[in-house]
Amino acid sequence: MLHDRVLVRQDTTEGERRSGGGILIPATAAVGRRLAWAEVVAVGQNVRTVEPGDRVLYDPEDRAEVEVRGTAYVLMRERDLHAVAADRFEGSEDSTGLYL
């Protein structure tokens, strides 16, 4: 990985899901613009806030997909990440485990 690039593997949350009220939403339902979670696989040498293994929140509309050895990944810049969920943030006082 070069510079400020982050390589992530998308969470596979395809299929039916439930709303907060318990309503079943089919996989074919149209969903508005929504952010997605992914796991960081590799980072460039200039990336400062994430490490491999972290979960990140990003906009699926702004992505560049790449396939490596039969596995699909998303390549993006560090500045395109919206949030980071990592265990290393949980040790600090008043921490939710999310870095926004």
Secondary structure, 3 states (H helix, E strand, C coil): CCCCEEEEEECCCCCCEECCCCCEECCCCCCCCCCEEEEEEEECCCCCCCCCCCEEEECCCCCEEEEECCEEEEEEEHHHEEEEECHHHCCCCCCCCEEC
